[in-house]
Amino acid sequence: MEDKKIICPVCGHDVIKSGRLNPPAYVVEMNSIVNLKRSEVHVTFCAKCGEIISMKVAEPYKF
């Protein structure tokens, strides 16, 4: 499988970084009163302009 180069749709820059939203920024179930099921959110973003390219729930199986 060939790796595709990601280009920022906003500024055209091709250096893309990864990170995570710092806690307490978790994804939790919509109707949950007690947030026991939660997961971090990982992001991919442009290193030049900061545009978020993608967001992904790190542990979707918890739901």
N, CA, C and O atoms as a CHARMM CRD file, in Angstrom:
* protein
*
  252
    1    1 MET  N      0.83200  -1.18500   0.00000 PROA 1      0.00000
    2    1 MET  CA     0.00000   0.00000   0.00000 PROA 1      0.00000
    3    1 MET  C      0.87800   1.25000   0.00000 PROA 1      0.00000
    4    1 MET  O      1.85300   1.33400   0.74600 PROA 1      0.00000
    5    2 GLU  N      0.53600   2.18100  -0.81200 PROA 2      0.00000
    6    2 GLU  CA     1.31600   3.40100  -0.95700 PROA 2      0.00000
    7    2 GLU  C      0.83800   4.46300   0.03100 PROA 2      0.00000
    8    2 GLU  O     -0.36400   4.69900   0.15300 PROA 2      0.00000
    9    3 ASP  N      1.77900   5.11200   0.74400 PROA 3      0.00000
   10    3 ASP  CA     1.41600   6.20100   1.64500 PROA 3      0.00000
   11    3 ASP  C      1.10300   7.44300   0.82800 PROA 3      0.00000
   12    3 ASP  O      1.88700   7.84900  -0.02900 PROA 3      0.00000
   13    4 LYS  N     -0.05000   8.04200   1.09900 PROA 4      0.00000
   14    4 LYS  CA    -0.43600   9.26100   0.39800 PROA 4      0.00000
   15    4 LYS  C     -0.00600  10.46200   1.22700 PROA 4      0.00000
   16    4 LYS  O     -0.19600  10.48900   2.44300 PROA 4      0.00000
   17    5 LYS  N      0.56500  11.43800   0.57200 PROA 5      0.00000
   18    5 LYS  CA     0.97900  12.66200   1.24200 PROA 5      0.00000
   19    5 LYS  C     -0.25000  13.51100   1.51100 PROA 5      0.00000
   20    5 LYS  O     -1.05200  13.75400   0.61000 PROA 5      0.00000
   21    6 ILE  N     -0.40000  13.96200   2.75000 PROA 6      0.00000
   22    6 ILE  CA    -1.53200  14.79400   3.11500 PROA 6      0.00000
   23    6 ILE  C     -1.15700  16.25200   2.90300 PROA 6      0.00000
   24    6 ILE  O     -0.10000  16.70300   3.34500 PROA 6      0.00000
   25    7 ILE  N     -2.02100  16.97200   2.23200 PROA 7      0.00000
   26    7 ILE  CA    -1.83600  18.39800   1.97700 PROA 7      0.00000
   27    7 ILE  C     -2.94300  19.15300   2.71100 PROA 7      0.00000
   28    7 ILE  O     -4.10800  18.76100   2.64400 PROA 7      0.00000
   29    8 CYS  N     -2.59400  20.21700   3.40200 PROA 8      0.00000
   30    8 CYS  CA    -3.58600  21.01600   4.11600 PROA 8      0.00000
   31    8 CYS  C     -4.55000  21.65500   3.11300 PROA 8      0.00000
   32    8 CYS  O     -4.10600  22.31100   2.17100 PROA 8      0.00000
   33    9 PRO  N     -5.86400  21.47300   3.29900 PROA 9      0.00000
   34    9 PRO  CA    -6.82800  22.05300   2.37100 PROA 9      0.00000
   35    9 PRO  C     -6.95300  23.57100   2.49200 PROA 9      0.00000
   36    9 PRO  O     -7.52300  24.21300   1.61000 PROA 9      0.00000
   37   10 VAL  N     -6.43000  24.15200   3.57000 PROA 10     0.00000
   38   10 VAL  CA    -6.53900  25.59400   3.78100 PROA 10     0.00000
   39   10 VAL  C     -5.35500  26.35500   3.19400 PROA 10     0.00000
   40   10 VAL  O     -5.53400  27.32200   2.45300 PROA 10     0.00000
   41   11 CYS  N     -4.12000  25.90400   3.53500 PROA 11     0.00000
   42   11 CYS  CA    -2.94100  26.67100   3.11100 PROA 11     0.00000
   43   11 CYS  C     -2.03900  25.92800   2.12600 PROA 11     0.00000
   44   11 CYS  O     -1.10300  26.52000   1.58900 PROA 11     0.00000
   45   12 GLY  N     -2.30100  24.64100   1.87800 PROA 12     0.00000
   46   12 GLY  CA    -1.50500  23.87300   0.92600 PROA 12     0.00000
   47   12 GLY  C     -0.19400  23.34100   1.47500 PROA 12     0.00000
   48   12 GLY  O      0.56900  22.71600   0.73800 PROA 12     0.00000
   49   13 HSD  N      0.08700  23.57300   2.74800 PROA 13     0.00000
   50   13 HSD  CA     1.32300  23.09800   3.37400 PROA 13     0.00000
   51   13 HSD  C      1.28700  21.57500   3.48400 PROA 13     0.00000
   52   13 HSD  O      0.21300  20.98700   3.61500 PROA 13     0.00000
   53   14 ASP  N      2.45700  20.93400   3.43100 PROA 14     0.00000
   54   14 ASP  CA     2.47400  19.46700   3.44300 PROA 14     0.00000
   55   14 ASP  C      3.12700  18.85600   4.68500 PROA 14     0.00000
   56   14 ASP  O      3.40400  17.65700   4.70100 PROA 14     0.00000
   57   15 VAL  N      3.37600  19.65200   5.71900 PROA 15     0.00000
   58   15 VAL  CA     3.90600  19.11100   6.97000 PROA 15     0.00000
   59   15 VAL  C      2.73100  18.97100   7.93800 PROA 15     0.00000
   60   15 VAL  O      2.16500  19.96200   8.39900 PROA 15     0.00000
   61   16 ILE  N      2.37900  17.71700   8.23500 PROA 16     0.00000
   62   16 ILE  CA     1.22600  17.41700   9.06400 PROA 16     0.00000
   63   16 ILE  C      1.70800  16.77100  10.36100 PROA 16     0.00000
   64   16 ILE  O      2.55700  15.87900  10.33800 PROA 16     0.00000
   65   17 LYS  N      1.17000  17.21900  11.48000 PROA 17     0.00000
   66   17 LYS  CA     1.55400  16.72000  12.80200 PROA 17     0.00000
   67   17 LYS  C      0.36500  16.01700  13.46600 PROA 17     0.00000
   68   17 LYS  O     -0.78000  16.16600  13.03900 PROA 17     0.00000
   69   18 SER  N      0.66000  15.25900  14.50400 PROA 18     0.00000
   70   18 SER  CA    -0.37800  14.57600  15.27500 PROA 18     0.00000
   71   18 SER  C     -0.26400  14.97400  16.73100 PROA 18     0.00000
   72   18 SER  O      0.81600  15.30900  17.21700 PROA 18     0.00000
   73   19 GLY  N     -1.39500  14.93300  17.42100 PROA 19     0.00000
   74   19 GLY  CA    -1.41700  15.23900  18.84600 PROA 19     0.00000
   75   19 GLY  C     -2.70500  14.72400  19.45800 PROA 19     0.00000
   76   19 GLY  O     -3.43700  13.96400  18.82500 PROA 19     0.00000
   77   20 ARG  N     -2.98300  15.13200  20.68500 PROA 20     0.00000
   78   20 ARG  CA    -4.23300  14.74900  21.33600 PROA 20     0.00000
   79   20 ARG  C     -4.77700  15.94900  22.07500 PROA 20     0.00000
   80   20 ARG  O     -4.03000  16.84100  22.48000 PROA 20     0.00000
   81   21 LEU  N     -6.08500  15.96300  22.24700 PROA 21     0.00000
   82   21 LEU  CA    -6.68500  17.01200  23.05400 PROA 21     0.00000
   83   21 LEU  C     -6.31700  16.71400  24.50400 PROA 21     0.00000
   84   21 LEU  O     -6.44000  15.57800  24.96200 PROA 21     0.00000
   85   22 ASN  N     -5.87200  17.72600  25.21200 PROA 22     0.00000
   86   22 ASN  CA    -5.42300  17.53100  26.58200 PROA 22     0.00000
   87   22 ASN  C     -6.61400  17.32500  27.51600 PROA 22     0.00000
   88   22 ASN  O     -7.59000  18.07200  27.43800 PROA 22     0.00000
   89   23 PRO  N     -6.55200  16.33000  28.39300 PROA 23     0.00000
   90   23 PRO  CA    -7.65800  16.09100  29.32900 PROA 23     0.00000
   91   23 PRO  C     -7.99400  17.36200  30.09600 PROA 23     0.00000
   92   23 PRO  O     -7.08700  18.12100  30.43900 PROA 23     0.00000
   93   24 PRO  N     -9.24000  17.61300  30.37000 PROA 24     0.00000
   94   24 PRO  CA   -10.36500  16.69500  30.37400 PROA 24     0.00000
   95   24 PRO  C    -11.16800  16.68500  29.07500 PROA 24     0.00000
   96   24 PRO  O    -12.39000  16.54300  29.13800 PROA 24     0.00000
   97   25 ALA  N    -10.56800  16.82200  27.93400 PROA 25     0.00000
   98   25 ALA  CA   -11.28100  16.80200  26.65000 PROA 25     0.00000
   99   25 ALA  C    -11.46800  15.36600  26.17900 PROA 25     0.00000
  100   25 ALA  O    -10.70500  14.87400  25.34700 PROA 25     0.00000
  101   26 TYR  N    -12.47500  14.70400  26.70900 PROA 26     0.00000
  102   26 TYR  CA   -12.77400  13.31900  26.35300 PROA 26     0.00000
  103   26 TYR  C    -14.07600  13.23600  25.58100 PROA 26     0.00000
  104   26 TYR  O    -14.93200  14.11300  25.69100 PROA 26     0.00000
  105   27 VAL  N    -14.21900  12.19000  24.81000 PROA 27     0.00000
  106   27 VAL  CA   -15.49700  11.84400  24.20200 PROA 27     0.00000
  107   27 VAL  C    -16.21100  10.95000  25.20900 PROA 27     0.00000
  108   27 VAL  O    -15.63200   9.99400  25.72500 PROA 27     0.00000
  109   28 VAL  N    -17.47900  11.27100  25.48400 PROA 28     0.00000
  110   28 VAL  CA   -18.30100  10.45700  26.38400 PROA 28     0.00000
  111   28 VAL  C    -19.62200  10.15500  25.69100 PROA 28     0.00000
  112   28 VAL  O    -19.98400  10.82000  24.72100 PROA 28     0.00000
  113   29 GLU  N    -20.35200   9.14000  26.19300 PROA 29     0.00000
  114   29 GLU  CA   -21.63700   8.79100  25.60900 PROA 29     0.00000
  115   29 GLU  C    -22.62300   9.94900  25.77000 PROA 29     0.00000
  116   29 GLU  O    -22.59600  10.66400  26.77200 PROA 29     0.00000
  117   30 MET  N    -23.48700  10.12500  24.78100 PROA 30     0.00000
  118   30 MET  CA   -24.42100  11.25000  24.74700 PROA 30     0.00000
  119   30 MET  C    -25.32100  11.34400  25.97500 PROA 30     0.00000
  120   30 MET  O    -25.44300  12.42400  26.55500 PROA 30     0.00000
  121   31 ASN  N    -25.94800  10.25900  26.38500 PROA 31     0.00000
  122   31 ASN  CA   -26.93400  10.30300  27.46300 PROA 31     0.00000
  123   31 ASN  C    -26.41300   9.76800  28.78700 PROA 31     0.00000
  124   31 ASN  O    -27.19600   9.38200  29.65500 PROA 31     0.00000
  125   32 SER  N    -25.11800   9.74300  28.94300 PROA 32     0.00000
  126   32 SER  CA   -24.51100   9.19900  30.15300 PROA 32     0.00000
  127   32 SER  C    -24.55600  10.22300  31.28700 PROA 32     0.00000
  128   32 SER  O    -24.16900  11.37700  31.10700 PROA 32     0.00000
  129   33 ILE  N    -25.03200   9.79000  32.45400 PROA 33     0.00000
  130   33 ILE  CA   -25.02700  10.65700  33.63300 PROA 33     0.00000
  131   33 ILE  C    -23.65500  10.59900  34.30100 PROA 33     0.00000
  132   33 ILE  O    -23.09800  11.62700  34.68600 PROA 33     0.00000
  133   34 VAL  N    -23.11900   9.38800  34.43400 PROA 34     0.00000
  134   34 VAL  CA   -21.77700   9.18900  34.98100 PROA 34     0.00000
  135   34 VAL  C    -20.87400   8.83900  33.80700 PROA 34     0.00000
  136   34 VAL  O    -21.10400   7.84700  33.11500 PROA 34     0.00000
  137   35 ASN  N    -19.84800   9.65000  33.58300 PROA 35     0.00000
  138   35 ASN  CA   -18.97900   9.49000  32.40900 PROA 35     0.00000
  139   35 ASN  C    -17.87300   8.46500  32.64700 PROA 35     0.00000
  140   35 ASN  O    -16.69100   8.80900  32.64800 PROA 35     0.00000
  141   36 LEU  N    -18.26200   7.20300  32.84900 PROA 36     0.00000
  142   36 LEU  CA   -17.27100   6.16000  33.07000 PROA 36     0.00000
  143   36 LEU  C    -16.67200   5.66100  31.76600 PROA 36     0.00000
  144   36 LEU  O    -15.51600   5.23800  31.73200 PROA 36     0.00000
  145   37 LYS  N    -17.44500   5.70900  30.70400 PROA 37     0.00000
  146   37 LYS  CA   -16.95100   5.30000  29.38600 PROA 37     0.00000
  147   37 LYS  C    -16.47300   6.56200  28.67300 PROA 37     0.00000
  148   37 LYS  O    -17.27300   7.41800  28.29400 PROA 37     0.00000
  149   38 ARG  N    -15.17500   6.66000  28.49900 PROA 38     0.00000
  150   38 ARG  CA   -14.62900   7.84400  27.84500 PROA 38     0.00000
  151   38 ARG  C    -13.35400   7.47700  27.10100 PROA 38     0.00000
  152   38 ARG  O    -12.74100   6.44400  27.36900 PROA 38     0.00000
  153   39 SER  N    -12.96900   8.32400  26.17400 PROA 39     0.00000
  154   39 SER  CA   -11.76600   8.08300  25.39200 PROA 39     0.00000
  155   39 SER  C    -11.14200   9.41300  24.98400 PROA 39     0.00000
  156   39 SER  O    -11.84300  10.40200  24.77400 PROA 39     0.00000
  157   40 GLU  N     -9.82400   9.42300  24.87700 PROA 40     0.00000
  158   40 GLU  CA    -9.12700  10.60000  24.37000 PROA 40     0.00000
  159   40 GLU  C     -9.48600  10.83500  22.90900 PROA 40     0.00000
  160   40 GLU  O     -9.97900   9.93900  22.22400 PROA 40     0.00000
  161   41 VAL  N     -9.23300  12.03900  22.45000 PROA 41     0.00000
  162   41 VAL  CA    -9.42400  12.38600  21.04400 PROA 41     0.00000
  163   41 VAL  C     -8.05200  12.71600  20.46100 PROA 41     0.00000
  164   41 VAL  O     -7.33900  13.57900  20.97400 PROA 41     0.00000
  165   42 HSD  N     -7.69000  12.02000  19.38200 PROA 42     0.00000
  166   42 HSD  CA    -6.42500  12.28600  18.68800 PROA 42     0.00000
  167   42 HSD  C     -6.70800  13.15900  17.47200 PROA 42     0.00000
  168   42 HSD  O     -7.72100  12.98400  16.79500 PROA 42     0.00000
  169   43 VAL  N     -5.81300  14.09200  17.20200 PROA 43     0.00000
  170   43 VAL  CA    -5.99900  15.00700  16.07700 PROA 43     0.00000
  171   43 VAL  C     -4.78700  14.97300  15.14500 PROA 43     0.00000
  172   43 VAL  O     -3.66200  14.70000  15.56500 PROA 43     0.00000
  173   44 THR  N     -5.04600  15.25500  13.88500 PROA 44     0.00000
  174   44 THR  CA    -4.00800  15.45000  12.87700 PROA 44     0.00000
  175   44 THR  C     -4.20300  16.87200  12.36700 PROA 44     0.00000
  176   44 THR  O     -5.31400  17.26100  12.00800 PROA 44     0.00000
  177   45 PHE  N     -3.11800  17.65200  12.33700 PROA 45     0.00000
  178   45 PHE  CA    -3.26300  19.06800  12.00500 PROA 45     0.00000
  179   45 PHE  C     -2.08300  19.58600  11.18500 PROA 45     0.00000
  180   45 PHE  O     -1.00100  18.99700  11.17300 PROA 45     0.00000
  181   46 CYS  N     -2.32100  20.69000  10.50700 PROA 46     0.00000
  182   46 CYS  CA    -1.29400  21.34100   9.69300 PROA 46     0.00000
  183   46 CYS  C     -0.29500  22.05000  10.60200 PROA 46     0.00000
  184   46 CYS  O     -0.68600  22.79500  11.50100 PROA 46     0.00000
  185   47 ALA  N      0.99000  21.81700  10.36600 PROA 47     0.00000
  186   47 ALA  CA     2.04200  22.43400  11.17300 PROA 47     0.00000
  187   47 ALA  C      2.20400  23.92300  10.87600 PROA 47     0.00000
  188   47 ALA  O      2.80700  24.64500  11.67000 PROA 47     0.00000
  189   48 LYS  N      1.67700  24.39100   9.74900 PROA 48     0.00000
  190   48 LYS  CA     1.82800  25.79900   9.38900 PROA 48     0.00000
  191   48 LYS  C      0.66700  26.65300   9.89400 PROA 48     0.00000
  192   48 LYS  O      0.88300  27.64000  10.59800 PROA 48     0.00000
  193   49 CYS  N     -0.56500  26.27700   9.53600 PROA 49     0.00000
  194   49 CYS  CA    -1.70500  27.13500   9.86900 PROA 49     0.00000
  195   49 CYS  C     -2.55000  26.60000  11.02300 PROA 49     0.00000
  196   49 CYS  O     -3.40300  27.32000  11.54000 PROA 49     0.00000
  197   50 GLY  N     -2.33000  25.34500  11.43800 PROA 50     0.00000
  198   50 GLY  CA    -3.05600  24.78400  12.56500 PROA 50     0.00000
  199   50 GLY  C     -4.40200  24.17200  12.22600 PROA 50     0.00000
  200   50 GLY  O     -5.10500  23.71000  13.12500 PROA 50     0.00000
  201   51 GLU  N     -4.77800  24.15400  10.96500 PROA 51     0.00000
  202   51 GLU  CA    -6.05600  23.55600  10.55800 PROA 51     0.00000
  203   51 GLU  C     -6.09300  22.09000  10.97800 PROA 51     0.00000
  204   51 GLU  O     -5.15800  21.33800  10.70400 PROA 51     0.00000
  205   52 ILE  N     -7.17900  21.68300  11.64600 PROA 52     0.00000
  206   52 ILE  CA    -7.33100  20.28300  12.03100 PROA 52     0.00000
  207   52 ILE  C     -7.81100  19.50400  10.81100 PROA 52     0.00000
  208   52 ILE  O     -8.87100  19.78700  10.25300 PROA 52     0.00000
  209   53 ILE  N     -7.01400  18.52400  10.41000 PROA 53     0.00000
  210   53 ILE  CA    -7.31500  17.69800   9.23600 PROA 53     0.00000
  211   53 ILE  C     -8.27000  16.56800   9.62800 PROA 53     0.00000
  212   53 ILE  O     -9.20900  16.26200   8.89200 PROA 53     0.00000
  213   54 SER  N     -8.02800  15.94800  10.79300 PROA 54     0.00000
  214   54 SER  CA    -8.90600  14.86900  11.24100 PROA 54     0.00000
  215   54 SER  C     -8.89600  14.77100  12.75500 PROA 54     0.00000
  216   54 SER  O     -7.94800  15.18600  13.42200 PROA 54     0.00000
  217   55 MET  N     -9.98700  14.20600  13.28300 PROA 55     0.00000
  218   55 MET  CA   -10.10900  13.90500  14.70600 PROA 55     0.00000
  219   55 MET  C    -10.55900  12.45500  14.80700 PROA 55     0.00000
  220   55 MET  O    -11.40700  12.00500  14.03700 PROA 55     0.00000
  221   56 LYS  N     -9.98400  11.71900  15.77000 PROA 56     0.00000
  222   56 LYS  CA   -10.31800  10.30900  15.89500 PROA 56     0.00000
  223   56 LYS  C    -10.42600   9.93000  17.36900 PROA 56     0.00000
  224   56 LYS  O     -9.58100  10.31100  18.17900 PROA 56     0.00000
  225   57 VAL  N    -11.47500   9.17400  17.71100 PROA 57     0.00000
  226   57 VAL  CA   -11.62700   8.65100  19.06700 PROA 57     0.00000
  227   57 VAL  C    -10.58400   7.54200  19.22900 PROA 57     0.00000
  228   57 VAL  O    -10.54700   6.60100  18.43700 PROA 57     0.00000
  229   58 ALA  N     -9.74600   7.65500  20.24500 PROA 58     0.00000
  230   58 ALA  CA    -8.63400   6.72600  20.42900 PROA 58     0.00000
  231   58 ALA  C     -9.09600   5.30400  20.76800 PROA 58     0.00000
  232   58 ALA  O     -8.50100   4.33300  20.30000 PROA 58     0.00000
  233   59 GLU  N    -10.14800   5.17800  21.57600 PROA 59     0.00000
  234   59 GLU  CA   -10.60200   3.85700  22.02000 PROA 59     0.00000
  235   59 GLU  C    -12.10400   3.68900  21.79700 PROA 59     0.00000
  236   59 GLU  O    -12.86400   3.65800  22.76500 PROA 59     0.00000
  237   60 PRO  N    -12.54600   3.58100  20.54800 PROA 60     0.00000
  238   60 PRO  CA   -13.98000   3.49900  20.26700 PROA 60     0.00000
  239   60 PRO  C    -14.64600   2.24400  20.82100 PROA 60     0.00000
  240   60 PRO  O    -15.86200   2.23200  21.01600 PROA 60     0.00000
  241   61 TYR  N    -13.88900   1.20800  21.07400 PROA 61     0.00000
  242   61 TYR  CA   -14.45400  -0.04600  21.59500 PROA 61     0.00000
  243   61 TYR  C    -15.00100   0.12300  23.01700 PROA 61     0.00000
  244   61 TYR  O    -15.75400  -0.73400  23.48000 PROA 61     0.00000
  245   62 LYS  N    -14.64700   1.19400  23.71300 PROA 62     0.00000
  246   62 LYS  CA   -15.16300   1.42800  25.05800 PROA 62     0.00000
  247   62 LYS  C    -16.66000   1.74000  25.05600 PROA 62     0.00000
  248   62 LYS  O    -17.32000   1.65300  26.09100 PROA 62     0.00000
  249   63 PHE  N    -17.17800   2.09600  23.91000 PROA 63     0.00000
  250   63 PHE  CA   -18.58100   2.47300  23.79900 PROA 63     0.00000
  251   63 PHE  C    -19.39000   1.32300  23.29900 PROA 63     0.00000
  252   63 PHE  O    -20.60400   1.44700  23.13800 PROA 63     0.00000
